[in-house]
């Protein structure tokens, strides 16, 4: 690494590009290998940051003269990155965010107020035209610097997401409540720990077999001296009657307000609905994806069945089919509230957030 | 992220851990040196055969890259150009690849041993390296094993030379390869290998006592291990292969190290993992099971839809029941893909087909009413209507016409056209190459363990070798050369003439026994003969006769010789007695030979010979005595794979492992220890 950084500073041109492609390849390879079993080794927050940093590097080092060129480059790299690990939607989301940034900066440079009326409306469709590709050809001197600065802002925002969500904990968790969560989510962990500074409450963690991330979660919580109980997934329904609130994390928030979350979440959500227990989802904005749940091919992720039926079992393995899916789909009607870094929202409001974050023309890379 | 940070970091690393800075290297042997895939491997080297529509060598390289290997040496022999072309086109040779691949080709490699000797000669490796074959499919994270290996080498300077990676999997697992079935005795604490043996279908195995007598007090004898054929080697391994030019395979090496452990002080360790997947596609059976494991996602993240080779258009989608579809696949009306099916791009399938547990390559066409179960079809295969294929391999460009039935374990090699209206019985292999022509052609390409070598060639080699051995021994006698040097010379001859250990023994026995005839003519009396026999060469013999099998080989050589020399049959008793007294042969072996070996009339007659049976009887009695009472004064020699000679204090406690309770063959040893 050290050598590469050196060559950056001295020689522009070919070396820079080689370095860039090398970085991208390394990132792609990481994504492809990412997660033997339990999912990515890094949290999705880290993936988001890394993607954004990489896109900033692309912006800074690739050769482009107009916003259109840059968008084309970003789209191309974005397609490869999302294809590398389709289940890791944060990567795609970050690509969309950066594209949106470029659009905005371009509009600002032109002096138009494009960003205010980006909403689809009948009127707009009729008087169409808008900012289509050929309009991005204009060259602006400061565009590069502006875009990079805006991406830096995005990075700062990403850095603060978990804290922003955790800060809202006291509004939702009250003293002596019983809270259930499932599996391990870094965001939920921070959320609960933040609340524990002021309040006393009891957390029940469903272990989330076969990977049992719940165990790790419970250990971390009890280290922060929160009263914690681990239960088997089968006990979720039985225990639910005692629970005041269910707080879960998620892997992706889908465009319809549903979730793609770790296996077992659907069980928890249904049990919560049965007992009319509120279900709160802690999800940073970068997990919001323009994907809908009917896109079947990329929705699921099946990993090695090793955790379900170990390879050491021997003979039986040739007689059975073993599957080990990683995600559940949770429909939006089971969810009470989303807590994101910009505040709490109902599932029905997700479409609105979506249109604020991403440009409708970018939804398909 | 900033350049300053990077520099600082680098400065620290170089000063503190120079060892860690060295890039991790790997040696990939892209040749199997055997003929297990025979008619197929005639057209395509094994490393390039597709497994799940991806060449096997790509899996190996991906495995190496993902474990952090930065420099890989690929050694090719058979069809090296094809492998080279493939690699140059692949993503591994792009300038951005984190793993730099060097391709080294030579037509002279005959075994793994040759490759490693070349590694040593060219001085390629500088540090610990990973040794794999080009047909290993794995997702094991070996960094833990690597760390343990390095730690061991740091603690005991250069004692551990190799760490073998094994995967836990109980017997009966379909991904266990029968040929590679091993039983390993190891020290539980240090993970040191004490004994290593291929079971080769034996029901009963013996372990030398001495392995349990020193070192720690906890041992494990394991039969639940699957050899992944991944080894972490120190640079000494290459040197050891150079020093011992008779090492051909890793098996030779492991056994050699264990035998010479006390002399050289080298040790071999084991790393047993439960996670991950690792197997070598060493034959068609393994091909079938590894392929199905891959489709069932055991090798995650190396799954078909991951497209880890990064080739355009290779991507496919994954849906329920492990059905994978490439781009532009068309499926006819009423056709079903039941489960575990992988279909490559641009393949079209007709109506009312049933496909299950199969892999179909790119650009295939399949007619109507076809049933495929556990079929492996490669690229550009044409299958007409009403065909049934069960558990078979159909190679590139093959055409299967109407109403053909392929029963289990059939192979249609490259470009075969078959049918119509035909049913192939189990295990049929159809190839465009004439089988006989192959044998001669391929002698040089695939010299292997299975010894399918032309006989005439063999005989001339043996004859030449015999003459050389005779010359050597004569010279040894004349010039008074030390026996150790003689052994060394015979070893080098063995290597030069490419003679197996078994043959060496037979030839050596023959030379020694014929020696008196050659010196003094055939008119010797028995007494004269035995007197002039075996003057000083018993250490030479001892060096070669170690395992029980060696004893039997030697005895059969003796028998063969005396069958030819009719007049001197009486001398045989004396020879046997003499060899026994010199501790070349063991009484167990002689007794066993006597009780089992008779194959034809002549040899039966030989055994009936008065002298032989009486001598043997006396032998039998001495043996019994030795065990019952006079243990201490009579050194009982135990045979062991390790070959070390030491008295055993408790011969009653033979460590024997029964792999299954069903009637083990009765061995004289068992009877004695009970009596």
Boltz contact constraints between the chains, C-beta under 6 A:
constraints:
  - contact:
      token1: [A, 1]
      token2: [B, 6]
      max_distance: 6.0
  - contact:
      token1: [A, 2]
      token2: [B, 6]
      max_distance: 6.0
  - contact:
      token1: [A, 2]
      token2: [B, 7]
      max_distance: 6.0
  - contact:
      token1: [A, 2]
      token2: [B, 10]
      max_distance: 6.0
  - contact:
      token1: [A, 5]
      token2: [B, 3]
      max_distance: 6.0
  - contact:
      token1: [A, 5]
      token2: [B, 6]
      max_distance: 6.0
  - contact:
      token1: [A, 9]
      token2: [B, 3]
      max_distance: 6.0
  - contact:
      token1: [A, 21]
      token2: [B, 96]
      max_distance: 6.0
  - contact:
      token1: [A, 22]
      token2: [B, 96]
      max_distance: 6.0
  - contact:
      token1: [A, 25]
      token2: [B, 96]
      max_distance: 6.0
  - contact:
      token1: [A, 32]
      token2: [B, 306]
      max_distance: 6.0
  - contact:
      token1: [A, 32]
      token2: [B, 308]
      max_distance: 6.0
  - contact:
      token1: [A, 33]
      token2: [B, 66]
      max_distance: 6.0
  - contact:
      token1: [A, 33]
      token2: [B, 301]
      max_distance: 6.0
  - contact:
      token1: [A, 297]
      token2: [B, 317]
      max_distance: 6.0
  - contact:
      token1: [A, 302]
      token2: [B, 297]
      max_distance: 6.0
  - contact:
      token1: [A, 303]
      token2: [B, 300]
      max_distance: 6.0
  - contact:
      token1: [A, 304]
      token2: [B, 297]
      max_distance: 6.0
  - contact:
      token1: [A, 304]
      token2: [B, 298]
      max_distance: 6.0
  - contact:
      token1: [A, 304]
      token2: [B, 300]
      max_distance: 6.0
  - contact:
      token1: [A, 311]
      token2: [B, 169]
      max_distance: 6.0
  - contact:
      token1: [A, 312]
      token2: [B, 168]
      max_distance: 6.0
  - contact:
      token1: [A, 312]
      token2: [B, 169]
      max_distance: 6.0
  - contact:
      token1: [A, 312]
      token2: [B, 170]
      max_distance: 6.0
  - contact:
      token1: [A, 314]
      token2: [B, 170]
      max_distance: 6.0
  - contact:
      token1: [A, 314]
      token2: [B, 172]
      max_distance: 6.0
  - contact:
      token1: [A, 314]
      token2: [B, 173]
      max_distance: 6.0
  - contact:
      token1: [A, 315]
      token2: [B, 172]
      max_distance: 6.0
  - contact:
      token1: [A, 318]
      token2: [B, 174]
      max_distance: 6.0
